[in-house]
Amino acid sequence: MDWQEKAYPSLCFALSEEAERIFNRRMEDCDFSWHYLEIALRNLEISLSRNRRLIDKDEESGLEIASIFNLLKVSTNLVRVKTILENHPEQPDSLYIFYSNWFQKCKARYLSDCALYRIKKGELQKAQTSCEEALDLTQRYDTCLLADVTCQKRTIQYLMQPSVGGVQEVIDGLRQLVSPVFTKDEILRKGTLPLFYLCVMQIARRYEEKGDLTQAIQTYRLLLIEIRKYLNKDIPYLLAEEKKEIGLLLQYYLDTVQHFSLRHIEYGPVSELLLDHSLLKEDILSISPSPICQTEEGRQPLIVDLQQAIDSIYTASDYYLLPGNPLYFNKFQLQTELMALKRKQVSLIKNKRLLKNTSVEWTDWNDLKKYLEPHEALVKIIDLPINFF
């Protein structure tokens, strides 16, 4: 949870898997006694925390297996908790009600996640059924989740309506229900993009299924424009670790656009979409020096002091502990401190505008044609580390 708050989802994910292994070892001989109830509920929450991130991935990458497996794992834990509660009704009323309400909140989150999974699969009627069940539980047991589930239901109903008007009008209608706005820190903390983006993917998918490639391309281009709108200002200041994280979070959206483009590569207008997509993917995934390397050395004493603190963590023996060492988890605290120092350093550079230069972004590659002779062509070669061709 500490890692999640500090906006580094990969290590939060890794620690949650380790915690789940510990809980499972403790419950191997579980006889469904009351003693194991809290362990089962904690284990359930750990599985729930991974649902959205696994659902929000490209099914063609093979991670769909992981998402459905995790949903099944959650449902198994729900059955385990329900069995313990049903076998021990003799507990004090206040204690029994406390754990029963906890269980119902977990069940509501599970049903809400099932609805998201169904949206992604295009099974909107099933998504609506799961969402309505989740809504019934949240109204009674988890009012904090009520607004999100209510919004989810309205969004599903909107997606079920026949598309009326142009792409921009359809997406603007969706925007009124669920906002596309995000910040870099927000998506890193949540481990996913807002629901808006998952729903836009379904709109594009629907156009493709109808054979309307022009509308599908326009939908995907608007999606990429939205992502750039909120990330462009941060791209020059992203740490290598943050680029890796954001690349993983955006993998579903980037890979889906890429797969669509390659399916219809002979359709002329696709080339412009594929170029825009490739440029975004390059910005997000390409390896580049840390922003600190682009400042004049010694220009800011505070930057130098922070760098010394960063270097001291890299030389700490605990930073290199291996699994199995009794002190192994100390390294995670050091990594937390390291990321905090790096982000503070880059924030200082950003606020003081200390970068020597920022990369020039061409808003329209057609502008370059005027520099070319009739027999010349411009070729941009992009080499990327994740699932390119």
C-alpha positions as CSV (number, residue, x, y, z in Angstrom):
1,M,0.0,0.0,0.0
2,D,2.9,2.3,0.7
3,W,4.3,1.7,-2.8
4,Q,0.9,2.4,-4.3
5,E,0.6,5.7,-2.5
6,K,4.1,6.6,-3.8
7,A,3.0,6.0,-7.4
8,Y,5.1,3.0,-8.3
9,P,2.6,0.2,-9.1
10,S,5.1,-2.5,-10.3
11,L,6.6,-2.9,-6.9
12,C,3.2,-2.7,-5.2
13,F,2.2,-5.5,-7.5
14,A,5.3,-7.6,-6.7
15,L,4.8,-7.1,-2.9
16,S,1.2,-8.0,-3.2
17,E,2.1,-11.3,-4.8
18,E,4.6,-12.0,-2.0
19,A,2.0,-11.2,0.6
20,E,-0.5,-13.5,-1.1
21,R,2.1,-16.4,-1.0
22,I,2.5,-15.8,2.7
23,F,-1.2,-15.8,3.3
24,N,-1.7,-19.0,1.2
25,R,1.0,-20.8,3.2
26,R,-0.8,-19.9,6.4
27,M,-4.1,-21.1,5.0
28,E,-2.9,-24.4,3.5
29,D,-4.4,-26.4,6.3
30,C,-7.4,-24.1,6.7
31,D,-10.3,-25.9,8.3
32,F,-12.6,-22.8,7.8
33,S,-12.3,-21.9,11.4
34,W,-13.0,-18.3,12.6
35,H,-9.3,-17.9,13.3
36,Y,-8.6,-17.7,9.5
37,L,-11.3,-15.2,8.7
38,E,-9.2,-12.1,8.7
39,I,-6.4,-13.8,6.9
40,A,-8.8,-14.8,4.2
41,L,-10.3,-11.3,3.9
42,R,-6.8,-9.7,3.7
43,N,-5.9,-12.2,1.0
44,L,-9.1,-11.3,-0.8
45,E,-8.3,-7.6,-0.8
46,I,-4.8,-8.3,-2.2
47,S,-6.4,-10.2,-5.1
48,L,-8.9,-7.4,-5.6
49,S,-6.2,-4.8,-5.8
50,R,-4.8,-6.5,-8.9
51,N,-8.0,-7.0,-10.8
52,R,-8.3,-3.6,-12.6
53,R,-4.6,-3.6,-13.7
54,L,-4.9,-7.1,-15.1
55,I,-8.2,-6.4,-16.8
56,D,-6.9,-3.2,-18.4
57,K,-4.4,-5.1,-20.6
58,D,-4.3,-6.2,-24.2
59,E,-6.0,-9.7,-24.5
60,E,-3.7,-10.4,-27.5
61,S,-0.7,-10.2,-25.3
62,G,-1.8,-13.3,-23.3
63,L,-2.5,-11.4,-20.2
64,E,-6.2,-12.1,-20.5
65,I,-5.4,-15.5,-18.9
66,A,-3.9,-13.6,-15.9
67,S,-7.0,-11.4,-15.6
68,I,-9.6,-14.2,-15.7
69,F,-7.4,-16.3,-13.4
70,N,-7.2,-13.4,-10.9
71,L,-11.0,-12.9,-11.1
72,L,-11.4,-16.6,-10.3
73,K,-9.0,-16.3,-7.5
74,V,-11.1,-13.5,-6.0
75,S,-14.3,-15.5,-6.3
76,T,-12.6,-18.5,-4.6
77,N,-11.6,-16.3,-1.7
78,L,-15.1,-14.9,-1.5
79,V,-16.5,-18.5,-1.2
80,R,-13.9,-19.2,1.5
81,V,-14.9,-16.1,3.5
82,K,-18.6,-16.8,3.0
83,T,-18.1,-20.4,4.2
84,I,-16.4,-19.3,7.4
85,L,-19.1,-16.7,8.2
86,E,-21.9,-19.3,7.6
87,N,-20.2,-21.9,9.8
88,H,-19.7,-19.5,12.7
89,P,-23.0,-17.6,13.3
90,E,-22.5,-17.9,17.1
91,Q,-19.9,-15.0,17.1
92,P,-20.8,-11.8,19.0
93,D,-23.2,-9.7,16.9
94,S,-21.0,-6.7,16.5
95,L,-18.0,-8.8,15.4
96,Y,-20.1,-10.9,13.0
97,I,-21.6,-7.8,11.4
98,F,-18.2,-6.1,11.0
99,Y,-16.8,-9.1,9.1
100,S,-20.0,-9.7,7.2
101,N,-20.0,-6.0,6.0
102,W,-16.3,-6.3,5.0
103,F,-17.2,-9.4,3.0
104,Q,-20.1,-7.6,1.2
105,K,-17.8,-4.6,0.3
106,C,-15.3,-7.0,-1.2
107,K,-18.1,-8.8,-3.2
108,A,-19.3,-5.4,-4.5
109,R,-15.8,-4.6,-5.8
110,Y,-15.5,-8.0,-7.4
111,L,-18.8,-7.6,-9.3
112,S,-17.8,-4.1,-10.4
113,D,-14.5,-5.6,-11.7
114,C,-16.5,-8.3,-13.5
115,A,-18.5,-5.6,-15.2
116,L,-15.3,-3.9,-16.4
117,Y,-14.0,-7.3,-17.7
118,R,-17.3,-7.7,-19.6
119,I,-17.0,-4.2,-21.1
120,K,-13.6,-5.0,-22.4
121,K,-14.9,-8.3,-24.0
122,G,-17.8,-6.4,-25.6
123,E,-20.4,-8.3,-23.5
124,L,-22.4,-5.3,-22.5
125,Q,-25.5,-7.1,-21.3
126,K,-23.5,-9.2,-18.9
127,A,-21.6,-6.1,-17.9
128,Q,-24.8,-4.4,-17.0
129,T,-26.1,-7.4,-14.9
130,S,-22.8,-7.5,-12.9
131,C,-22.9,-3.7,-12.4
132,E,-26.5,-3.8,-11.2
133,E,-25.6,-6.5,-8.6
134,A,-22.6,-4.4,-7.5
135,L,-24.8,-1.3,-7.3
136,D,-27.3,-3.1,-5.0
137,L,-24.5,-4.1,-2.6
138,T,-22.8,-0.6,-2.6
139,Q,-26.0,1.1,-1.7
140,R,-26.2,-1.1,1.4
141,Y,-22.6,-1.7,2.4
142,D,-20.2,0.7,0.7
143,T,-21.4,4.2,-0.1
144,C,-17.8,5.3,-0.8
145,L,-17.9,3.1,-3.9
146,L,-21.4,4.1,-4.9
147,A,-20.5,7.1,-7.1
148,D,-18.1,5.0,-9.1
149,V,-20.5,2.1,-9.7
150,T,-23.3,4.4,-10.5
151,C,-21.1,6.1,-13.1
152,Q,-20.1,2.7,-14.4
153,K,-23.7,1.7,-14.9
154,R,-24.6,4.9,-16.8
155,T,-21.5,4.4,-19.0
156,I,-22.5,0.8,-19.9
157,Q,-26.0,1.9,-20.8
158,Y,-24.5,4.6,-23.0
159,L,-22.3,2.1,-24.8
160,M,-25.4,-0.2,-25.4
161,Q,-27.2,2.6,-27.3
162,P,-26.8,2.7,-31.1
163,S,-24.2,5.2,-32.2
164,V,-25.9,8.4,-33.3
165,G,-24.0,11.2,-35.0
166,G,-20.2,11.4,-35.7
167,V,-17.3,10.1,-33.7
168,Q,-16.6,13.4,-32.0
169,E,-20.3,13.6,-30.9
170,V,-20.3,10.1,-29.5
171,I,-17.1,10.6,-27.6
172,D,-18.3,14.0,-26.2
173,G,-21.4,12.2,-25.0
174,L,-19.2,9.7,-23.2
175,R,-17.1,12.5,-21.8
176,Q,-20.1,13.9,-20.0
177,L,-20.5,10.6,-18.1
178,V,-16.9,9.8,-17.3
179,S,-14.0,12.2,-17.4
180,P,-10.8,11.5,-19.4
181,V,-8.7,13.7,-17.2
182,F,-5.6,12.3,-15.4
183,T,-2.2,13.3,-14.2
184,K,1.0,11.2,-14.4
185,D,1.0,10.7,-10.6
186,E,-2.7,9.8,-10.5
187,I,-2.4,7.0,-13.1
188,L,0.8,5.7,-11.4
189,R,-1.0,5.5,-8.1
190,K,-4.2,3.9,-9.5
191,G,-2.3,1.6,-11.8
192,T,-4.6,2.3,-14.7
193,L,-6.1,5.0,-16.9
194,P,-9.7,6.4,-16.2
195,L,-12.6,4.3,-17.4
196,F,-13.1,6.7,-20.3
197,Y,-10.2,5.2,-22.3
198,L,-11.5,1.6,-21.9
199,C,-14.9,2.7,-23.2
200,V,-13.5,4.6,-26.2
201,M,-11.7,1.4,-27.2
202,Q,-15.1,-0.3,-27.3
203,I,-16.5,2.4,-29.5
204,A,-13.7,2.0,-31.9
205,R,-14.1,-1.8,-31.8
206,R,-17.8,-1.4,-32.6
207,Y,-17.0,0.7,-35.7
208,E,-14.5,-1.8,-36.9
209,E,-17.0,-4.7,-36.5
210,K,-19.4,-2.7,-38.7
211,G,-16.7,-2.3,-41.3
212,D,-16.5,1.4,-40.8
213,L,-12.7,1.8,-40.7
214,T,-12.8,5.6,-41.2
215,Q,-14.8,6.1,-38.0
216,A,-12.7,3.5,-36.2
217,I,-9.5,5.3,-37.2
218,Q,-10.9,8.7,-36.1
219,T,-11.8,7.2,-32.8
220,Y,-8.3,5.8,-32.2
221,R,-6.7,9.1,-33.3
222,L,-8.9,11.0,-30.8
223,L,-7.9,8.6,-28.1
224,L,-4.2,9.1,-28.8
225,I,-4.7,12.9,-28.8
226,E,-6.4,12.6,-25.4
227,I,-3.5,10.6,-24.0
228,R,-0.9,13.1,-25.3
229,K,-3.0,16.0,-23.9
230,Y,-2.2,14.8,-20.4
231,L,1.2,13.3,-20.8
232,N,3.1,15.7,-23.2
233,K,4.0,18.2,-20.5
234,D,5.6,15.4,-18.4
235,I,7.4,13.4,-21.1
236,P,10.7,15.5,-21.0
237,Y,10.8,15.0,-17.3
238,L,10.0,11.3,-16.9
239,L,12.4,9.2,-15.1
240,A,13.5,5.9,-16.7
241,E,11.5,4.0,-14.0
242,E,8.4,6.1,-14.7
243,K,8.7,5.5,-18.4
244,K,8.7,1.8,-17.7
245,E,5.7,2.0,-15.5
246,I,3.7,4.2,-17.8
247,G,4.6,2.0,-20.8
248,L,3.1,-1.0,-18.9
249,L,-0.1,1.0,-18.0
250,L,-0.5,2.2,-21.6
251,Q,0.3,-1.2,-23.2
252,Y,-3.3,-2.1,-23.8
253,Y,-4.2,1.1,-25.5
254,L,-1.0,1.3,-27.6
255,D,-1.0,-2.4,-28.6
256,T,-4.7,-2.3,-29.6
257,V,-4.1,0.6,-31.9
258,Q,-1.1,-1.1,-33.4
259,H,-2.9,-4.4,-33.9
260,F,-5.8,-2.5,-35.6
261,S,-3.3,-0.8,-37.9
262,L,-1.6,-4.0,-38.9
263,R,-4.9,-5.7,-39.5
264,H,-5.9,-3.0,-42.0
265,I,-2.4,-2.0,-43.2
266,E,-3.5,-1.9,-46.9
267,Y,-6.2,0.7,-46.1
268,G,-4.4,4.0,-46.9
269,P,-5.6,6.3,-44.0
270,V,-4.2,3.7,-41.5
271,S,-0.6,4.9,-42.2
272,E,-1.2,8.2,-40.5
273,L,-2.7,6.6,-37.5
274,L,0.2,4.1,-37.3
275,L,2.7,7.0,-37.5
276,D,1.0,9.0,-34.7
277,H,0.8,5.8,-32.6
278,S,4.5,5.0,-33.2
279,L,5.6,8.5,-32.2
280,L,3.7,8.3,-28.9
281,K,5.0,4.9,-28.3
282,E,8.6,6.1,-28.9
283,D,8.1,9.0,-26.6
284,I,6.8,6.8,-23.8
285,L,9.1,3.7,-24.2
286,S,12.4,5.0,-25.7
287,I,15.3,5.0,-23.3
288,S,16.7,8.5,-22.7
289,P,19.0,10.1,-20.2
290,S,17.5,11.3,-16.9
291,P,16.5,15.0,-17.0
292,I,19.3,15.6,-14.5
293,C,21.9,14.9,-17.2
294,Q,20.5,17.8,-19.3
295,T,21.2,20.5,-16.7
296,E,24.4,22.4,-16.2
297,E,26.5,20.7,-13.5
298,G,26.6,22.8,-10.3
299,R,24.0,25.2,-11.4
300,Q,21.8,24.4,-8.5
301,P,23.4,23.2,-5.2
302,L,20.2,21.6,-4.0
303,I,20.2,19.4,-7.2
304,V,23.8,18.3,-6.3
305,D,22.9,17.6,-2.7
306,L,19.9,15.4,-3.8
307,Q,22.2,13.6,-6.2
308,Q,24.6,12.8,-3.4
309,A,21.7,11.4,-1.4
310,I,20.7,9.3,-4.4
311,D,24.2,8.0,-4.8
312,S,24.4,7.0,-1.2
313,I,21.4,4.7,-1.6
314,Y,23.0,3.0,-4.5
315,T,26.0,2.2,-2.4
316,A,23.9,0.9,0.6
317,S,24.4,-2.9,1.1
318,D,20.7,-3.4,1.9
319,Y,19.8,-2.1,-1.6
320,Y,21.2,-5.3,-3.1
321,L,19.6,-7.9,-0.7
322,L,18.3,-11.0,-2.4
323,P,15.0,-13.0,-1.6
324,G,15.6,-15.4,1.2
325,N,17.6,-12.9,3.3
326,P,15.8,-12.1,6.6
327,L,16.3,-8.4,5.9
328,Y,15.2,-8.6,2.2
329,F,12.2,-6.3,2.6
330,N,14.5,-3.5,3.8
331,K,15.4,-2.9,0.2
332,F,11.9,-1.9,-0.7
333,Q,12.0,1.0,1.8
334,L,15.3,2.1,0.3
335,Q,13.7,2.0,-3.2
336,T,10.8,4.1,-1.9
337,E,13.3,6.7,-0.6
338,L,15.2,6.6,-3.9
339,M,12.2,7.3,-6.0
340,A,11.1,10.1,-3.7
341,L,14.6,11.8,-4.0
342,K,14.6,11.4,-7.8
343,R,11.2,12.8,-8.2
344,K,12.1,15.7,-5.9
345,Q,15.2,16.4,-8.0
346,V,13.3,16.3,-11.3
347,S,10.4,18.5,-9.9
348,L,13.0,21.1,-9.0
349,I,14.4,21.0,-12.5
350,K,10.9,21.3,-14.0
351,N,9.8,24.2,-11.7
352,K,13.0,26.1,-12.3
353,R,13.0,25.3,-16.1
354,L,16.6,24.2,-16.0
355,L,16.6,21.9,-19.0
356,K,19.0,23.0,-21.7
357,N,16.5,22.0,-24.3
358,T,13.4,20.0,-24.9
359,S,12.8,17.8,-28.0
360,V,11.0,19.4,-30.9
361,E,7.7,17.8,-31.6
362,W,6.4,17.9,-35.2
363,T,2.6,18.5,-35.0
364,D,2.3,17.6,-38.7
365,W,4.9,15.5,-40.5
366,N,3.5,16.7,-43.8
367,D,5.2,20.0,-43.0
368,L,8.5,18.3,-43.8
369,K,7.6,17.7,-47.4
370,K,8.6,21.2,-48.4
371,Y,12.2,20.4,-47.5
372,L,12.4,17.3,-49.7
373,E,13.2,17.1,-53.4
374,P,10.7,15.1,-55.6
375,H,13.1,12.1,-55.6
376,E,13.6,12.2,-51.8
377,A,11.7,10.5,-49.0
378,L,11.8,10.8,-45.2
379,V,12.1,7.5,-43.3
380,K,11.7,7.3,-39.6
381,I,13.0,4.1,-38.0
382,I,11.7,3.3,-34.5
383,D,13.2,0.5,-32.4
384,L,11.0,-0.2,-29.3
385,P,11.3,-2.7,-26.5
386,I,7.7,-3.9,-26.1
387,N,5.8,-5.9,-28.7
388,F,6.4,-3.7,-31.7
389,F,6.3,-6.0,-34.7
